[in-house]
Amino acid sequence: QRPRRKPRRKPWPRASTPRAPTARPPPYRSRATPSARRTEMFTRLAPAEGWSPGPLVRTRPEFTTRLPDEVRFPIDVVYTWVDGSDPQWQRRRAAVTEGEGAGYHEQAANAARYANRDELRYSLRSLHLYAPWVRHIYIVTDRQVPDWLALDHPGITVVDHQDIFDDPTVLPTFNSHAIETRLHHIKGLAEHFLYFNDDVFLGSPVTPQDFFLANGVTKFFPSRALIPLAPADQLDVPVSAAGKNNRRLLEGRFGATVTQKMKHTPHAVRTSVLAEIEREFPDPIRATMANRVRSTSDISLPSSLHHYYAFLTGRAVPSQLRYDYFDLARPTIPGRLARLLRSRHCQAFCLNDTVSSEHDLAGQLALLGPFLDAYFPVPSPLERAVTRQEPRQPCPSPSPSR
């Protein structure tokens, strides 16, 4: 038989000392002070009318102080764009390429390089969605304007080639390297800007600090792809030939041999550095500007030479950006695009194609249209409402094997 437990003794009551009543602490919001620093929630990329900065809120004063790593200077964006389906543009291009002969690589002037898959519309949507801090957008074109673009919006300006080329004899040009040598001559362009090709998109929110340091130093993003060692020749693809010419100039100026290409991201650029390079290497700049299609003598100014020159003069640093590159000619693209749409893990991505034929372009449009519609479904204030002629099909699902 189990022993019985002794009952617990009740503790003696403790003498309680009455406490003086205390006032309840005031609510948190009454201890805070209104912020003296007004932060605009909208920029010129927001709707031109019908918006307000929102209500004032109370916060701790410490949260409103500016930190030394905050970028405060204005940042613009520059696009180069072409509509390869424009009949007038096609006639101008045919006249130039027939006169130039065959002294260039096949990728310098094939149909894929000038194909219009409506990428600019969606790249602008990504910019408005993920980088609303941009001050102004410039679109550089050759007597072309997208029919959906809202030209009356104060946050965008279309710049014709004739506005930036001081030598009319080199026009019309179909060489993106030549056009890039004149970007810093855009009237009103900020000292710091991002250079976009229309096949580059933002995939998630970015900040100015992703591309610039607060003291104005630019960031660049080297690729693992290497520049071939041999001198430039007609067998080189345009990007390799330009990289070799950039390396030759930098070796002569700084005694340093560059080896890496650059990722196809938004490029952080300073107009003062571009102008300095133009003064430092006037002959290669003029030679590139005079080439109406990509040539083996070209240099790639804002996308490569600028970064290395600025780095070697203490005005740029290498950095990292969550990024992916999609070669549309590869058969694995549908599955990769579906995974990107699901994860949205990239800060920037590029949908590039330089080798496809005109027959392949229809299939690529059928693939990219649903993907871009699903990734960026909301029109930006920079576009007018345009009804599509054909409905989009659903984006393909990822391969079950991956």
C-alpha positions in Angstrom: 0.0 0.0 0.0 1.4 3.4 -1.1 2.1 5.9 1.8 -0.2 8.8 2.0 1.3 12.2 1.1 1.4 14.8 3.8 -0.9 17.8 2.9 1.0 20.9 1.9 1.0 23.7 4.4 -0.4 27.0 3.3 2.2 29.8 3.2 1.8 32.6 5.7 0.3 35.6 4.0 2.9 38.3 3.2 2.4 41.8 4.3 1.6 43.9 1.2 2.8 47.5 1.0 0.5 49.6 -1.0 2.2 51.2 -4.0 1.7 54.7 -5.2 -0.4 54.8 -8.4 1.7 55.4 -11.5 0.6 57.1 -14.6 0.3 55.0 -17.7 3.0 55.7 -20.2 1.9 57.8 -23.2 1.3 56.0 -26.4 4.3 55.5 -28.7 3.1 58.0 -31.3 3.1 60.8 -28.7 6.8 60.3 -27.9 7.7 60.7 -31.6 8.1 63.9 -33.5 6.9 64.7 -37.0 9.6 64.1 -39.5 11.1 67.3 -40.8 12.4 65.5 -43.9 9.7 65.0 -46.5 10.3 62.0 -48.7 8.6 62.0 -52.0 6.9 58.7 -52.7 6.5 59.4 -56.4 9.0 60.6 -59.0 8.5 61.9 -62.5 7.8 58.3 -63.6 4.6 58.3 -61.5 1.3 59.5 -63.1 1.6 63.1 -64.2 -1.6 64.1 -62.5 -4.0 62.8 -59.9 -1.4 61.8 -57.3 -0.5 63.2 -53.9 2.5 62.6 -51.6 0.3 60.9 -49.0 -0.3 61.8 -45.4 2.4 62.9 -43.0 3.4 60.3 -40.5 5.1 60.5 -37.1 8.4 58.7 -36.6 11.5 58.8 -34.6 13.9 61.6 -35.6 16.8 59.2 -35.8 15.0 57.4 -38.6 15.0 60.5 -40.8 18.7 61.3 -40.7 20.6 60.8 -44.0 23.4 58.2 -43.8 26.7 58.7 -45.6 26.1 55.8 -48.0 22.8 57.2 -49.3 22.9 58.3 -53.0 21.5 61.8 -53.2 22.3 62.8 -56.8 19.9 62.5 -59.7 20.0 59.4 -61.9 18.7 59.2 -65.4 18.2 56.2 -67.8 19.1 56.0 -71.4 17.8 53.4 -73.9 18.9 52.6 -77.4 16.0 51.2 -79.4 15.1 50.2 -83.0 12.0 48.8 -84.6 13.4 46.4 -87.2 10.0 45.8 -88.7 9.6 49.4 -90.0 9.7 49.4 -93.8 11.4 52.8 -94.1 14.1 51.7 -91.7 14.6 48.5 -93.6 15.1 50.4 -96.8 17.7 52.6 -95.2 19.5 49.6 -93.7 19.5 47.7 -97.0 21.1 50.7 -98.8 23.9 50.8 -96.2 24.6 47.1 -95.8 24.7 46.6 -99.6 27.3 49.4 -99.9 29.4 48.1 -97.0 30.0 44.8 -98.6 30.8 41.7 -96.5 33.5 43.1 -94.3 31.8 42.2 -91.0 30.7 39.3 -89.0 27.3 37.8 -89.8 26.1 38.6 -86.3 26.8 42.3 -86.9 23.7 42.9 -89.1 21.5 39.8 -89.0 17.7 40.1 -88.4 17.8 39.0 -84.8 19.9 42.0 -83.8 17.2 44.5 -84.9 14.1 42.4 -84.1 11.3 44.2 -82.2 9.6 41.9 -79.7 8.0 44.7 -77.8 10.7 44.4 -75.1 11.0 48.2 -74.6 7.4 48.4 -73.3 8.1 45.7 -70.6 11.5 47.1 -69.8 9.9 50.4 -69.0 7.3 48.7 -66.9 10.1 47.0 -64.9 11.8 50.3 -64.5 8.7 52.0 -63.2 7.9 49.1 -60.9 11.3 48.4 -59.4 13.3 51.7 -59.8 10.8 54.6 -59.2 13.7 56.8 -58.0 14.9 57.3 -61.6 14.6 61.0 -62.6 14.2 60.9 -66.4 14.3 58.5 -69.3 15.8 59.1 -72.7 15.1 56.8 -75.7 17.6 57.1 -78.5 16.1 56.2 -81.9 16.5 56.7 -85.6 13.4 58.6 -86.7 11.2 56.1 -84.9 8.8 56.3 -82.0 6.9 53.3 -80.4 3.2 53.7 -81.2 2.2 53.0 -77.6 4.6 55.5 -76.0 3.0 58.5 -74.1 5.1 61.3 -75.6 3.4 63.9 -73.4 4.6 62.3 -70.2 7.1 64.7 -68.5 9.4 61.8 -67.4 10.4 60.7 -70.9 12.2 62.2 -73.9 12.8 60.7 -77.4 16.2 61.6 -78.8 16.9 61.2 -82.5 20.3 60.3 -83.8 20.5 63.7 -85.6 20.3 65.4 -82.2 23.5 63.8 -80.9 25.7 63.2 -83.9 27.7 66.2 -84.9 28.7 64.7 -88.2 25.6 64.1 -90.4 27.7 62.2 -93.0 27.9 59.1 -90.8 24.1 58.9 -90.6 22.1 56.8 -90.9 23.9 54.3 -88.7 23.0 50.8 -87.8 25.9 50.2 -85.4 25.0 50.3 -81.7 28.7 50.8 -80.9 28.6 54.0 -82.9 25.4 55.3 -81.3 26.9 54.5 -77.8 29.8 56.9 -78.5 27.4 59.8 -78.6 25.2 59.1 -75.5 26.9 61.7 -73.3 26.0 64.4 -75.8 22.3 64.0 -75.0 21.1 67.5 -73.9 20.0 67.6 -70.2 21.4 64.1 -69.4 22.4 63.8 -65.7 26.1 63.2 -64.8 25.1 59.7 -63.5 22.9 57.5 -65.6 22.0 53.9 -66.3 22.4 52.6 -69.8 19.8 50.0 -70.8 19.4 47.9 -74.0 15.8 47.2 -74.6 16.3 43.5 -73.9 17.4 44.2 -70.3 14.8 44.1 -67.5 14.7 44.7 -63.8 13.3 41.6 -62.1 13.0 42.8 -58.5 13.4 46.1 -56.5 16.7 47.8 -56.9 18.2 50.9 -55.2 20.6 53.6 -56.4 23.2 52.0 -54.2 23.1 48.8 -56.3 24.8 50.8 -59.1 26.5 53.8 -57.5 28.4 54.7 -54.3 27.3 57.8 -52.5 30.5 59.6 -53.6 29.6 59.1 -57.2 31.8 56.1 -57.9 30.1 53.7 -60.4 29.7 49.9 -60.0 30.2 47.4 -62.8 29.5 43.7 -63.1 32.3 41.6 -64.7 31.3 38.4 -66.4 33.0 35.0 -66.2 33.3 35.1 -70.0 36.8 36.0 -71.2 38.0 38.2 -74.0 39.9 36.0 -76.5 43.6 36.7 -76.6 44.2 37.0 -80.4 44.0 40.3 -82.2 40.5 41.3 -83.5 39.6 39.9 -86.9 36.5 39.2 -89.0 35.9 35.8 -87.3 35.3 37.5 -84.0 31.7 38.1 -82.9 31.2 41.9 -82.4 31.4 41.8 -78.6 34.7 40.0 -78.7 36.2 42.3 -81.3 35.2 45.4 -79.3 36.6 43.8 -76.1 40.0 43.2 -77.8 40.1 46.8 -79.1 39.2 48.1 -75.6 42.0 46.0 -74.1 44.5 47.3 -76.6 43.7 51.0 -75.7 43.9 50.3 -72.0 47.2 48.4 -72.3 48.7 51.4 -74.1 47.3 53.9 -71.6 47.7 52.1 -68.3 49.9 49.0 -69.0 47.1 46.8 -67.7 45.6 43.8 -69.6 41.9 43.3 -69.1 40.5 39.8 -69.5 36.8 39.7 -68.7 33.7 40.8 -70.6 30.8 42.5 -68.8 27.4 41.1 -67.9 24.5 42.3 -70.0 23.0 44.4 -67.1 22.0 48.0 -66.7 25.4 49.9 -67.0 26.1 52.6 -64.4 27.8 55.4 -66.4 29.1 59.0 -65.8 29.0 61.5 -68.6 32.2 63.1 -67.4 34.1 59.9 -67.8 32.7 59.3 -71.3 33.8 62.8 -72.3 37.2 62.2 -70.9 37.6 58.9 -72.8 36.5 60.8 -76.0 39.3 63.3 -75.4 41.8 60.5 -74.5 41.1 58.3 -77.5 39.8 60.6 -80.3 40.8 58.5 -83.2 39.2 55.2 -82.1 36.1 57.1 -81.1 35.8 58.7 -84.5 36.5 55.4 -86.3 33.7 53.6 -84.4 31.3 56.5 -85.0 32.0 56.3 -88.7 31.2 52.5 -88.9 27.6 52.2 -90.0 27.4 48.5 -89.0 29.4 46.8 -86.4 33.0 46.4 -87.4 36.2 44.7 -86.2 37.6 48.2 -85.4 34.8 49.1 -83.0 35.1 49.9 -79.3 32.3 49.4 -76.8 32.3 52.6 -74.8 29.6 52.7 -72.1 29.3 48.9 -71.7 32.9 48.0 -71.2 35.6 50.6 -71.9 34.0 53.1 -69.5 34.0 50.6 -66.6 37.7 49.6 -67.0 38.8 53.2 -67.6 36.9 54.5 -64.6 38.3 51.6 -62.5 41.9 52.3 -63.5 41.4 56.0 -62.6 39.7 55.4 -59.3 36.1 56.1 -60.3 34.5 52.6 -60.5 34.5 49.4 -58.5 33.5 45.8 -59.4 30.4 44.6 -57.8 27.7 41.9 -57.9 24.0 41.9 -59.0 21.6 39.1 -58.9 21.4 38.5 -62.6 20.7 35.9 -65.3 21.2 35.8 -69.0 18.9 34.0 -71.4 20.0 33.2 -75.0 16.7 32.8 -76.8 18.2 30.5 -79.4 18.7 27.7 -76.8 16.1 25.0 -76.4 16.1 25.2 -72.6 14.7 28.7 -72.5 11.0 27.8 -72.0 11.7 26.0 -68.7 14.2 28.6 -67.5 11.7 31.4 -68.1 9.0 29.6 -66.3 11.3 29.1 -63.3 12.2 32.8 -63.3 8.6 33.8 -63.4 7.9 31.6 -60.4 10.9 32.6 -58.3 11.6 36.2 -59.4 15.0 35.9 -57.9 16.9 38.2 -60.2 17.4 41.9 -59.8 18.1 42.1 -63.5 17.9 39.7 -66.5 18.6 39.9 -70.2 16.6 38.2 -73.0 19.1 38.3 -75.8 19.4 36.8 -79.3 22.0 37.5 -82.0 21.9 34.3 -84.1 18.3 33.4 -84.8 16.9 33.7 -88.3 13.7 35.5 -89.3 11.9 32.2 -89.2 12.7 31.7 -85.5 11.4 35.2 -84.5 7.7 34.2 -84.7 8.3 31.3 -82.3 10.3 33.5 -79.9 7.5 36.1 -79.9 5.0 33.4 -79.0 7.2 32.4 -76.1 8.2 35.9 -74.8 4.8 37.5 -75.1 3.0 35.4 -72.4 6.1 35.5 -70.2 6.5 39.3 -70.3 2.7 39.8 -69.9 2.8 37.6 -66.8 5.9 39.1 -65.3 4.9 42.8 -65.9 1.1 42.8 -66.3 0.5 46.4 -65.2 1.0 49.2 -67.8 3.3 52.0 -66.8 2.3 55.7 -67.0 4.8 55.9 -69.9 2.5 54.1 -72.3 -0.8 54.7 -73.9 -3.5 52.1 -73.9 -3.1 50.0 -77.1 -5.3 47.0 -77.8 -3.4 43.9 -78.8 -4.4 42.3 -82.0 -3.9 38.7 -80.8 -4.5 37.2 -77.3 -1.6 35.9 -75.4 -1.2 32.3 -74.5 -0.3 31.0 -71.1 3.4 30.9 -70.2 4.8 27.3 -70.4 5.3 25.4 -67.2 8.7 24.4 -66.0 10.1 21.0 -67.1 9.2 18.3 -64.5 12.8 17.0 -64.6 14.3 20.0 -63.0 
